[in-house]
């Protein structure tokens, strides 16, 4: 079994996946918010969590859950409801954002400074992607249309590992950019407005999901 035999299939999958990753969505909004508000390492851990979240979609697709969802529509509806509810929850939290201190040592009298652990950051990223019904639909689509039924399971697993790595790498780059001192200070000056905007985007995204059911 040679990987070169599946190179064309891999390139098609990799191209479509990359375009989907760089398009702004819940993962992008959450990574930026985490990086701007909590700093570089929290942003990086969030990005790694997003990359790990892809493994959930890869796993159930490889195990044949995709075929089950096609024959049992209510499962897909449940996935949409759970994912949409979580995205809505993130959006509402962002909408409630308040002004924050810009300078180190400066405290906001209305909102206490709350730190976030790296584990929580990873979990936030993981859940954002793992419960995203858009990702569910995307993986069901590409694994049923781009990948041949004769492609060995080992090759499909390699595809999955590649996509996890690409997701994590892209959002690490996003985290590094938005956690730089200059960019971070710029965004902190309008932080609560920025977070509220991200909240609106997430709520609209969740609304579109609900209306599509």
N, CA and C of each residue as an Amber inpcrd file, in Angstrom:
protein
   639
   0.8520000  -1.2000000   0.0000000   0.0000000   0.0000000   0.0000000
   0.8830000   1.2420000   0.0000000   0.7850000   2.0410000  -1.0550000
   1.5910000   3.2470000  -1.1710000   0.6990000   4.4830000  -1.0760000
   1.1770000   5.4350000  -0.2870000   0.3990000   6.6620000  -0.1140000
   0.2850000   7.4310000  -1.4170000   1.2870000   7.2860000  -2.2900000
   1.2750000   8.0180000  -3.5610000   0.0610000   7.6560000  -4.4080000
  -0.4930000   6.4750000  -4.1970000  -1.6790000   6.0630000  -4.9530000
  -2.9010000   6.8990000  -4.5820000  -2.8360000   7.5290000  -3.4250000
  -3.9790000   8.3070000  -2.9260000  -3.6530000   9.8010000  -2.8620000
  -2.5700000  10.2130000  -3.5490000  -2.1210000  11.5990000  -3.4750000
  -3.1720000  12.5690000  -4.0160000  -3.7950000  12.2250000  -5.1490000
  -4.8170000  13.0970000  -5.7210000  -5.9890000  13.2890000  -4.7730000
  -6.4300000  12.2040000  -4.1630000  -7.5220000  12.2700000  -3.2060000
  -7.1390000  13.1230000  -2.0000000  -5.8990000  12.9460000  -1.5250000
  -5.4270000  13.7110000  -0.3710000  -5.3450000  15.1990000  -0.6880000
  -4.8330000  15.5640000  -1.8660000  -4.6930000  16.9720000  -2.2250000
  -6.0580000  17.6550000  -2.3280000  -7.0310000  16.9450000  -2.8680000
  -8.3760000  17.5150000  -2.9600000  -8.9510000  17.7490000  -1.5700000
  -8.8050000  16.7620000  -0.7060000  -9.3050000  16.8850000   0.6670000
  -8.5770000  17.9940000   1.4210000  -7.2380000  18.0300000   1.2890000
  -6.4370000  19.0200000   2.0100000  -6.7760000  20.4370000   1.5770000
  -7.0270000  20.6340000   0.2840000  -7.3560000  21.9680000  -0.2200000
  -8.6960000  22.4620000   0.3230000  -9.7060000  21.6130000   0.2210000
 -11.0390000  22.0060000   0.7000000 -11.0220000  22.2240000   2.2110000
 -10.3000000  21.3610000   2.9250000 -10.2250000  21.4940000   4.3750000
  -9.5440000  22.7980000   4.7750000  -8.4540000  23.1490000   4.1000000
  -7.7330000  24.3730000   4.4370000  -8.6030000  25.6050000   4.2190000
  -9.3490000  25.6280000   3.1160000 -10.2310000  26.7620000   2.8430000
 -11.3010000  26.8750000   3.9260000 -11.7830000  25.7440000   4.4080000
 -12.7880000  25.7670000   5.4670000 -12.1980000  26.2450000   6.7850000
 -10.9440000  25.8850000   7.0460000 -10.2990000  26.2670000   8.3060000
 -10.0700000  27.7650000   8.3920000  -9.5650000  28.3780000   7.3080000
  -9.2040000  29.7960000   7.3490000 -10.4300000  30.7060000   7.2670000
 -11.5790000  30.1570000   6.8590000 -12.8000000  30.9710000   6.8260000
 -13.2290000  31.2900000   8.2540000 -13.5180000  32.5640000   8.5670000
 -13.9140000  32.9300000   9.9300000 -15.1380000  32.1570000  10.3930000
 -15.0910000  31.6910000  11.6080000 -16.1780000  30.9330000  12.1990000
 -16.0340000  30.9000000  13.7050000 -16.7440000  30.0320000  14.4040000
 -16.6640000  29.9530000  15.8640000 -15.2450000  29.7100000  16.3770000
 -14.4950000  28.8110000  15.7210000 -13.1230000  28.5330000  16.1570000
 -12.2580000  29.7870000  16.0970000 -12.3970000  30.5230000  15.0000000
 -11.6160000  31.7480000  14.8040000 -11.9630000  32.7850000  15.8720000
 -13.2620000  32.9820000  16.0860000 -13.7200000  33.9790000  17.0560000
 -13.2430000  33.6400000  18.4700000 -13.3530000  32.3700000  18.8470000
 -12.9590000  31.9530000  20.1940000 -11.4530000  32.0700000  20.3860000
 -10.6630000  31.6890000  19.3760000  -9.2040000  31.7860000  19.4830000
  -8.7600000  33.2350000  19.6600000  -9.3380000  34.1410000  18.8820000
  -8.9930000  35.5590000  18.9940000  -9.3750000  36.0860000  20.3760000
 -10.5720000  35.7710000  20.8050000 -11.0410000  36.2600000  22.1030000
 -10.1390000  35.7740000  23.2270000  -9.7740000  34.5050000  23.2100000
  -8.9300000  33.9390000  24.2520000  -7.5360000  34.5770000  24.2520000
  -6.9860000  34.7710000  23.0570000  -5.6390000  35.3390000  22.9260000
  -5.5930000  36.7870000  23.3700000  -6.6110000  37.5570000  22.9630000
  -6.6500000  38.9770000  23.3050000  -6.8580000  39.1730000  24.7950000
  -7.7500000  38.4060000  25.3740000  -8.1250000  38.6310000  26.7620000
  -7.1460000  38.0090000  27.7600000  -6.6410000  36.8180000  27.4450000
  -5.8470000  36.0830000  28.4290000  -4.3750000  35.9080000  28.0580000
  -3.9980000  36.2260000  26.8210000  -2.5940000  36.1420000  26.4650000
  -2.2140000  34.9490000  25.5930000  -0.9250000  34.8910000  25.2800000
  -0.4100000  33.9550000  24.2810000  -0.6340000  32.4940000  24.6200000
  -0.2640000  32.0780000  25.8340000  -0.3260000  30.6550000  26.1520000
  -1.7460000  30.1410000  26.2340000  -2.6460000  30.9670000  26.7350000
  -4.0580000  30.5670000  26.7460000  -4.5660000  30.4390000  25.3140000
  -4.1640000  31.3710000  24.4450000  -4.5570000  31.2950000  23.0420000
  -4.0150000  30.0510000  22.3630000  -2.7520000  29.7300000  22.6450000
  -2.1330000  28.5360000  22.0490000  -2.8310000  27.2670000  22.5270000
  -3.1170000  27.1900000  23.8330000  -3.7930000  26.0070000  24.3700000
  -5.2040000  25.8810000  23.8090000  -5.8680000  27.0160000  23.5940000
  -7.1840000  26.9950000  22.9560000  -7.0710000  26.4420000  21.5370000
  -6.0380000  26.8850000  20.8130000  -5.8130000  26.4120000  19.4450000
  -5.5350000  24.9110000  19.4170000  -4.7330000  24.4350000  20.3600000
  -4.4460000  22.9990000  20.4330000  -5.7150000  22.2160000  20.7570000
  -6.5600000  22.7820000  21.6040000  -7.8360000  22.1400000  21.9080000
  -8.7180000  22.0350000  20.6750000  -8.7080000  23.0860000  19.8580000
  -9.4870000  23.0640000  18.6110000  -8.9660000  21.9630000  17.6930000
  -7.6480000  21.8500000  17.5940000  -7.0620000  20.7920000  16.7790000
  -7.4390000  19.4150000  17.2870000  -7.4360000  19.2530000  18.6110000
  -7.8160000  17.9690000  19.2000000  -9.2960000  17.6800000  18.9900000
 -10.1110000  18.7340000  18.9780000 -11.5380000  18.5570000  18.7760000
 -11.8700000  17.9310000  17.4320000 -11.0120000  18.1850000  16.4400000
 -11.2140000  17.5860000  15.1160000 -11.2110000  16.0630000  15.2070000
 -10.4170000  15.5180000  16.1450000 -10.3000000  14.0630000  16.2620000
 -11.6470000  13.4060000  16.5550000 -12.5350000  14.1410000  17.2360000
 -13.8670000  13.5940000  17.5300000 -14.6170000  13.3400000  16.2300000
 -14.5990000  14.3070000  15.3290000 -15.2960000  14.1640000  14.0520000
 -14.6500000  13.0880000  13.1900000 -13.3190000  13.0480000  13.2000000
 -12.6120000  12.0170000  12.4350000 -12.9530000  10.6330000  12.9630000
 -12.9760000  10.5010000  14.2810000 -13.2030000   9.1950000  14.9040000
 -14.5830000   8.6350000  14.5740000 -15.6370000   9.4600000  14.7660000
 -16.9690000   8.9090000  14.5080000 -17.2120000   8.6800000  13.0180000
 -16.5120000   9.4610000  12.1840000 -16.6600000   9.2380000  10.7500000
 -16.0080000   7.9190000  10.3430000 -14.8070000   7.6840000  10.8590000
 -14.1050000   6.4390000  10.5460000 -14.8410000   5.2260000  11.0930000
 -15.5300000   5.4030000  12.2030000 -16.2550000   4.2850000  12.8100000
 -17.6150000   4.0380000  12.1530000 -17.9410000   4.8690000  11.1790000
 -19.1770000   4.6340000  10.4410000 -20.3970000   5.3300000  10.9850000
 -20.2060000   6.2530000  11.9370000 -21.3550000   6.9800000  12.4710000
 -21.9790000   7.8630000  11.4000000 -21.1500000   8.2890000  10.4350000
 -21.6720000   9.1060000   9.3440000 -22.7870000   8.3850000   8.6090000
 -22.5830000   7.1230000   8.2980000 -23.6090000   6.3340000   7.6170000
 -24.8510000   6.1840000   8.4910000 -24.6410000   6.0360000   9.8000000
 -25.7620000   5.9010000  10.7230000 -26.6070000   7.1750000  10.7530000
 -25.9370000   8.3380000  10.7310000 -26.6660000   9.5970000  10.7570000
 -27.4770000   9.8000000   9.4810000 -26.9510000   9.2810000   8.3630000
 -27.7010000   9.4040000   7.1190000 -28.9870000   8.5940000   7.1740000
 -28.9660000   7.4770000   7.8800000 -30.1490000   6.6150000   7.9720000
 -31.0050000   6.9410000   9.1960000 -30.4460000   7.7100000  10.1390000
 -31.1790000   8.0890000  11.3480000 -31.0940000   9.6040000  11.5170000
 -31.9650000  10.3490000  10.8350000 -31.8790000  11.8160000  10.8320000
 -31.9380000  12.4590000  12.2140000 -32.6260000  11.8400000  13.1710000
 -32.7710000  12.4800000  14.4760000 -31.4280000  12.6210000  15.1860000
 -30.4540000  11.7390000  14.8760000 -29.1220000  11.8580000  15.4770000
 -28.4460000  13.1510000  15.0330000 -28.6090000  13.4750000  13.7570000
 -28.0240000  14.7110000  13.2410000 -28.7070000  15.9180000  13.8660000
 -30.0130000  15.8190000  14.0980000 -30.7450000  16.9040000  14.7540000
 -30.2460000  17.1120000  16.1770000 -30.0030000  16.0260000  16.9040000
 -29.4750000  16.1170000  18.2600000 -28.1090000  16.7990000  18.2570000
 -27.2580000  16.4130000  17.2900000 -25.9260000  17.0100000  17.1870000
 -26.0270000  18.5140000  16.9270000 -26.9840000  18.9000000  16.0820000
 -27.1700000  20.3210000  15.7820000 -27.6270000  21.0910000  17.0190000
 -28.5590000  20.5060000  17.7590000 -29.0980000  21.1830000  18.9470000
 -28.0050000  21.3930000  19.9920000 -27.2250000  20.3340000  20.2690000
 -26.1530000  20.4240000  21.2650000 -25.1010000  21.4440000  20.8420000
 -24.6620000  21.3490000  19.5970000 -23.6430000  22.2760000  19.1040000
 -24.1370000  23.7050000  19.0580000 -25.3700000  23.8900000  18.5630000
 -25.9260000  25.2330000  18.4920000 -26.0930000  25.8620000  19.8630000
 -26.5050000  25.0450000  20.8490000 -26.6880000  25.5560000  22.2100000
 -25.3630000  26.0030000  22.8190000 -24.3000000  25.2430000  22.5750000
 -22.9950000  25.6170000  23.1320000 -22.4650000  26.8920000  22.4850000
 -22.6210000  27.0130000  21.1790000 -22.1640000  28.2160000  20.4780000
 -22.9750000  29.4290000  20.9420000 -24.2830000  29.2340000  21.1470000
 -25.1250000  30.3070000  21.6590000 -24.6700000  30.7350000  23.0520000
 -24.3090000  29.7630000  23.8810000 -23.8140000  30.0440000  25.2280000
 -22.5390000  30.8900000  25.1770000 -21.6190000  30.5380000  24.2880000
 -20.3850000  31.3190000  24.1390000 -20.7080000  32.7430000  23.6800000
 -21.6420000  32.8640000  22.7280000 -21.9950000  34.1770000  22.2110000
 -22.6210000  35.0790000  23.2590000 -23.5160000  34.5270000  24.0730000
 -24.1580000  35.3140000  25.1280000 -23.1300000  35.7900000  26.1450000
 -22.1880000  34.9110000  26.5010000 -21.1340000  35.2980000  27.4400000
 -20.3040000  36.4590000  26.9000000 -20.0100000  36.4340000  25.6020000
 -19.2310000  37.5150000  24.9990000 -20.0400000  38.8110000  24.9600000
 -21.3310000  38.7010000  24.7090000 -22.1740000  39.8960000  24.6740000
 -22.2100000  40.5960000  26.0230000 -22.0140000  39.8650000  27.0910000
 -22.0570000  40.4240000  28.4440000 -20.6940000  40.9970000  28.8590000
 -19.7580000  41.0540000  27.9330000 -18.4190000  41.5500000  28.2520000
 -18.4520000  43.0010000  28.7120000 -17.5980000  43.3250000  29.6930000
 -17.4880000  44.6780000  30.2240000 -16.0890000  45.2370000  29.9450000
 -15.9240000  46.5500000  30.0340000 -14.6000000  47.1520000  29.8120000
 -13.5580000  46.5700000  30.7550000 -12.3310000  46.4380000  30.2270000
 -11.2470000  45.8550000  31.0140000 -10.0780000  46.8190000  31.1050000
  -9.2080000  46.5910000  32.0660000  -8.0230000  47.4260000  32.2380000
  -7.0650000  47.2070000  31.0820000  -6.3920000  48.2800000  30.6640000
  -5.4410000  48.2040000  29.5610000  -4.0210000  48.0400000  30.0670000
  -3.6730000  48.7650000  31.1100000  -2.3070000  48.7470000  31.6080000
  -2.1410000  47.7140000  32.7150000  -0.9470000  47.1290000  32.7690000
  -0.6650000  46.1280000  33.7900000  -0.7750000  46.7600000  35.1710000
  -1.4670000  46.0830000  36.0560000  -1.6250000  46.5960000  37.4040000
  -2.8490000  47.4680000  37.5680000  -3.4710000  47.8210000  36.4610000
  -4.6800000  48.6360000  36.5110000  -5.8790000  47.7280000  36.6670000
  -6.7630000  48.0270000  37.5970000  -7.9040000  47.1640000  37.8610000
  -9.1990000  47.8680000  37.4970000 -10.1190000  47.0630000  37.0030000
 -11.4390000  47.5880000  36.6590000 -12.3350000  47.4570000  37.8780000
 -12.9570000  48.5330000  38.2610000 -13.7410000  48.5120000  39.4870000
 -15.0360000  47.7210000  39.3450000 -15.5060000  47.5660000  38.1140000
 -16.7780000  46.8790000  37.8990000 -16.6090000  45.3900000  37.6530000
 -15.4470000  44.9720000  37.1620000 -15.2600000  43.5640000  36.8140000
 -13.9240000  43.0700000  37.3360000 -13.8890000  42.0610000  38.1990000
 -12.6320000  41.5490000  38.7150000 -11.8170000  40.8610000  37.6260000
 -10.4940000  40.9030000  37.7670000  -9.6220000  40.2370000  36.8150000
  -9.6850000  38.7340000  37.0510000 -10.0700000  37.9890000  36.0390000
 -10.2160000  36.5460000  36.1560000  -9.2160000  35.8660000  35.2340000
  -8.3420000  35.0580000  35.8140000  -7.3710000  34.3270000  35.0190000
  -7.9880000  33.0250000  34.5390000  -7.4060000  32.4750000  33.4860000
  -7.9040000  31.2180000  32.9440000  -6.7600000  30.2150000  32.8890000
  -7.0010000  29.0060000  33.3930000  -5.9660000  27.9770000  33.3850000
  -5.7710000  27.4610000  31.9590000  -4.5970000  26.8850000  31.7170000
  -4.3070000  26.3370000  30.3970000  -5.2130000  25.1520000  30.0900000
  -5.5570000  24.3760000  31.1150000  -6.4570000  23.2390000  30.9210000
  -7.8400000  23.7190000  30.4920000  -8.3240000  24.7800000  31.1440000
  -9.6320000  25.3180000  30.7700000  -9.5980000  25.8840000  29.3610000
  -8.4770000  26.5130000  28.9990000  -8.3350000  27.0480000  27.6500000
  -8.3880000  25.9130000  26.6230000  -7.6800000  24.8260000  26.9140000
  -7.6830000  23.6600000  26.0140000  -9.1030000  23.0980000  25.8980000
  -9.7820000  22.9830000  27.0280000 -11.1380000  22.4430000  27.0460000
 -12.0950000  23.3290000  26.2550000 -11.9410000  24.6460000  26.3870000
 -12.7820000  25.5820000  25.6390000 -12.6150000  25.3770000  24.1390000
 -11.3620000  25.2800000  23.7000000 -11.0980000  25.0470000  22.2830000
 -11.6320000  23.7040000  21.8100000 -11.4320000  22.6810000  22.6420000
 -11.8780000  21.3270000  22.2920000 -13.3990000  21.2880000  22.1180000
 -14.1280000  21.8370000  23.0980000 -15.5880000  21.7960000  23.0470000
 -16.1420000  22.6630000  21.9180000 -15.4790000  23.7890000  21.6460000
 -15.9370000  24.6740000  20.5750000 -15.9560000  23.9390000  19.2470000
 -14.9150000  23.1400000  18.9920000 -14.8500000  22.4160000  17.7240000
 -15.6190000  21.1050000  17.7710000 -15.4700000  20.3500000  18.8580000
 -16.0840000  19.0250000  18.9350000 -17.6080000  19.0860000  18.8900000
 -18.2000000  20.1760000  19.3940000 -19.6610000  20.2950000  19.4220000
 -20.2010000  21.1660000  18.2960000 -19.3380000  21.5370000  17.3670000
 -19.7490000  22.4000000  16.2640000 -20.4400000  21.5700000  15.1800000
 -21.7520000  21.7220000  14.9980000 -22.4520000  20.9220000  13.9940000
 -22.0080000  21.2380000  12.5720000 -21.4610000  22.4400000  12.3610000
 -20.9250000  22.7660000  11.0410000 -19.7650000  21.8380000  10.7090000
 -18.9320000  21.5560000  11.7150000 -17.8290000  20.6230000  11.5050000
 -18.3570000  19.2180000  11.2570000 -19.4370000  18.8590000  11.9610000
 -20.0590000  17.5510000  11.7490000 -20.4980000  17.3860000  10.2990000
 -21.2160000  18.3860000   9.7990000 -21.6880000  18.3480000   8.4160000
 -20.5230000  18.3420000   7.4350000 -19.4760000  19.1230000   7.7540000
 -18.3230000  19.2030000   6.8690000 -17.6310000  17.8550000   6.7380000
 -17.3980000  17.1850000   7.8530000 -16.6940000  15.9090000   7.8090000
 -17.5440000  14.8140000   7.1790000 -18.8320000  14.8320000   7.4460000
 -19.7110000  13.8680000   6.7840000 -19.6650000  14.0660000   5.2710000
 -19.6180000  15.3270000   4.8510000 -19.6130000  15.6330000   3.4250000
 -18.3280000  15.1660000   2.7410000 -17.1840000  15.5580000   3.3270000
 -15.9260000  15.2410000   2.6360000 -15.5930000  13.7520000   2.6960000
 -15.9560000  13.0880000   3.7910000 -15.6400000  11.6690000   3.8870000
 -16.5660000  10.8120000   3.0260000 -17.7020000  11.3730000   2.6350000
 -18.6250000  10.6110000   1.7910000 -18.5350000  11.0030000   0.3230000
 -17.9380000  12.1530000   0.0190000 -17.8620000  12.6030000  -1.3700000
 -16.4460000  12.6030000  -1.9400000 -15.4640000  12.9660000  -1.1280000
 -14.0970000  13.0670000  -1.6320000 -13.2920000  11.7800000  -1.4530000
 -13.6260000  11.0290000  -0.4280000 -12.8520000   9.8340000  -0.1070000
 -13.5740000   8.5970000  -0.6210000 -12.8480000   7.8070000  -1.3780000
 -13.4240000   6.5990000  -1.9480000 -13.6830000   5.5550000  -0.8670000
 -14.7200000   4.7580000  -1.0780000 -15.0480000   3.6930000  -0.1270000
 -13.9600000   2.6300000  -0.0850000 -13.1300000   2.5870000  -1.1300000
 -12.0480000   1.5830000  -1.1810000 -10.7550000   2.0740000  -0.5400000
 -10.7230000   3.3490000  -0.1330000  -9.5210000   3.8770000   0.5260000
  -9.3310000   3.1700000   1.8700000  -8.1550000   2.5860000   2.0900000
  -7.9150000   1.8420000   3.3310000  -8.1150000   2.7040000   4.5740000
  -8.5180000   2.0740000   5.6670000  -8.7670000   2.7850000   6.9180000
  -7.5120000   3.4890000   7.4120000  -6.3440000   2.8820000   7.1770000
  -5.0820000   3.4910000   7.6200000  -4.8340000   4.8150000   6.9050000
  -5.1590000   4.8640000   5.6150000  -4.9780000   6.0960000   4.8440000
  -5.9680000   7.1570000   5.3230000  -7.2060000   6.7540000   5.5710000
  -8.1950000   7.7020000   6.0710000  -7.7890000   8.2540000   7.4340000
  -7.1720000   7.4050000   8.2640000  -6.6920000   7.8540000   9.5680000
  -5.5930000   8.8980000   9.4020000  -4.7150000   8.7020000   8.4110000
  -3.6690000   9.6900000   8.1330000  -4.2830000  11.0180000   7.6970000
  -5.3480000  10.9500000   6.9060000  -6.0590000  12.1660000   6.5210000
  -6.5250000  12.9060000   7.7800000  -7.0780000  12.1350000   8.7120000
  -7.5810000  12.7380000   9.9420000  -6.4890000  13.3930000  10.7620000
  -5.3420000  12.7220000  10.8760000  -4.2130000  13.2850000  11.6180000
  -3.7450000  14.5750000  10.9560000  -3.6940000  14.5730000   9.6280000
  -3.2970000  15.7770000   8.8980000  -4.2340000  16.9430000   9.2040000
  -5.5320000  16.6960000   9.1700000  -6.5020000  17.7660000   9.4000000
  -6.4330000  18.2890000  10.8330000  -6.2090000  17.3930000  11.8020000
  -6.0300000  17.8470000  13.1860000  -4.8260000  18.7750000  13.2880000
  -3.7290000  18.3850000  12.6330000  -2.5070000  19.1830000  12.6750000
  -2.6680000  20.5300000  12.0090000  -3.3600000  20.5590000  10.8620000
  -3.5740000  21.8160000  10.1450000  -4.4290000  22.7610000  10.9790000
  -5.5080000  22.2390000  11.5650000  -6.3550000  23.0800000  12.4090000
  -5.5810000  23.6870000  13.5660000  -4.8350000  22.8360000  14.2820000
  -4.0710000  23.3120000  15.4280000  -3.0350000  24.3450000  14.9950000
  -2.3140000  24.0730000  13.9040000  -1.2580000  24.9770000  13.4400000
  -1.8110000  26.3350000  13.0400000  -2.9250000  26.3370000  12.3000000
  -3.5050000  27.6040000  11.8560000  -3.9310000  28.4620000  13.0360000
  -4.6020000  27.8590000  13.9970000  -5.1050000  28.6510000  15.1090000
  -4.0060000  29.0120000  16.1160000  -2.9140000  28.2680000  16.1280000
  -1.7470000  28.6990000  16.9060000  -1.1840000  29.9830000  16.2930000
  -1.1260000  30.0360000  14.9610000  -0.6630000  31.2490000  14.2730000
  -1.5860000  32.4230000  14.6020000  -2.8920000  32.1740000  14.5720000
  -3.8690000  33.2180000  14.9270000  -3.6440000  33.6900000  16.3610000
  -3.4150000  32.7190000  17.2640000  -3.1960000  33.0540000  18.6750000
  -1.9310000  33.8830000  18.8610000  -0.8590000  33.5080000  18.1720000
   0.4070000  34.2380000  18.2880000   0.2610000  35.6670000  17.7890000
  -0.4650000  35.8440000  16.6920000  -0.6370000  37.1750000  16.1290000
  -1.4320000  38.0750000  17.0600000  -2.5480000  37.5660000  17.5560000
  -3.4300000  38.4000000  18.3600000  -2.9920000  38.5070000  19.8160000
  -1.9520000  37.7570000  20.2080000  -1.4510000  37.8870000  21.5730000
  -0.1640000  38.7020000  21.6430000   0.3120000  39.2170000  20.4990000
   1.4890000  40.0750000  20.5220000   1.1540000  41.3570000  21.2790000
   2.1570000  41.9590000  21.9010000   1.9140000  43.1140000  22.7670000
   1.1960000  44.2570000  22.0610000   1.6530000  44.6220000  20.8590000
   1.0640000  45.7520000  20.1470000  -0.3820000  45.4620000  19.7570000
  -0.5750000  44.2650000  19.1750000  -1.9280000  43.9120000  18.7470000
  -2.8390000  43.7510000  19.9500000  -2.3040000  43.1390000  21.0030000
  -3.1210000  42.9050000  22.1930000  -3.5400000  44.2250000  22.8430000
  -2.5990000  45.1730000  22.9790000  -2.9340000  46.4660000  23.5770000
  -3.9840000  47.2060000  22.7460000  -3.8360000  47.1100000  21.4130000
  -4.8000000  47.7540000  20.5200000  -6.1980000  47.1840000  20.7360000
  -6.2820000  45.8580000  20.8340000  -7.5890000  45.2320000  21.0010000
  -8.1300000  45.4020000  22.4170000  -7.2290000  45.4850000  23.4090000
  -7.6980000  45.6830000  24.7770000  -8.3390000  47.0570000  24.9530000
  -7.8820000  48.0300000  24.1660000  -8.4430000  49.3720000  24.2750000
  -9.9130000  49.4060000  23.8440000 -10.2600000  48.4780000  22.9500000
 -11.6660000  48.3890000  22.5260000 -12.1740000  46.9800000  22.8030000
 -11.5890000  46.3690000  23.8310000 -11.8280000  44.9500000  24.1140000
 -13.2800000  44.5550000  24.2560000 -14.0290000  45.2970000  25.0880000
 -15.4090000  44.8750000  25.3250000 -16.2660000  45.0060000  24.0720000
 -15.9680000  46.0110000  23.2100000 -16.7000000  46.1300000  21.9590000
 -16.3360000  45.0000000  21.0090000 -15.0570000  44.6650000  21.0090000
 -14.6010000  43.5650000  20.1520000 -15.2660000  42.2560000  20.5720000
 -15.2730000  41.9840000  21.8880000 -15.8680000  40.7420000  22.3790000
 -17.3670000  40.7100000  22.1100000 -18.0330000  41.8450000  22.2570000
 -19.4630000  41.8870000  21.9690000 -19.7280000  41.6090000  20.4920000
 -18.8420000  42.1200000  19.6240000 -18.9830000  41.8490000  18.1950000
 -18.8310000  40.3640000  17.9160000 -17.7960000  39.7390000  18.5480000
 -17.6080000  38.2960000  18.3990000 -18.8280000  37.5460000  18.9350000
 -19.4160000  38.0680000  20.0120000 -20.6160000  37.4440000  20.5700000
 -21.7740000  37.4710000  19.5900000 -21.9510000  38.6240000  18.9180000
 -23.0170000  38.7510000  17.9260000 -22.8050000  37.7460000  16.7970000
 -21.5440000  37.6100000  16.3540000 -21.2290000  36.6640000  15.2740000
 -21.5900000  35.2400000  15.6830000 -21.2230000  34.8720000  16.9020000
 -21.5100000  33.5190000  17.3730000 -23.0170000  33.2980000  17.5160000
 -23.7250000  34.2900000  18.0220000 -25.1800000  34.1590000  18.1870000
 -25.8640000  34.0470000  16.8180000 -25.4320000  34.8490000  15.8510000
 -25.9860000  34.7610000  14.5010000 -25.6960000  33.4000000  13.8890000
 -24.4860000  32.8950000  14.1330000 -24.1160000  31.5770000  13.6220000
 -25.0270000  30.5150000  14.2220000 -25.2350000  30.5960000  15.5410000
 -26.1080000  29.6310000  16.2440000 -27.5380000  29.7540000  15.7110000
 -27.9920000  30.9890000  15.4810000 -29.3290000  31.2050000  14.9630000
 -29.5170000  30.5830000  13.5930000 -28.4970000  30.7310000  12.7530000
 -28.5870000  30.1350000  11.4170000 -28.6760000  28.6240000  11.4930000
 -27.9430000  28.0450000  12.4340000 -27.9860000  26.5960000  12.6270000
 -29.3830000  26.1500000  13.0550000 -29.9660000  26.9010000  14.0020000
 -31.2920000  26.5480000  14.5160000 -32.3340000  26.6560000  13.4040000
 -32.2490000  27.7170000  12.5980000 -33.2140000  27.9040000  11.5060000
 -33.0690000  26.8670000  10.4110000 -31.8650000  26.2850000  10.2990000
 -31.6270000  25.2920000   9.2410000 -32.1490000  23.9100000   9.6090000
 -32.5620000  23.7370000  10.8650000 -33.0310000  22.4260000  11.3030000
 -34.4660000  22.1640000  10.8360000
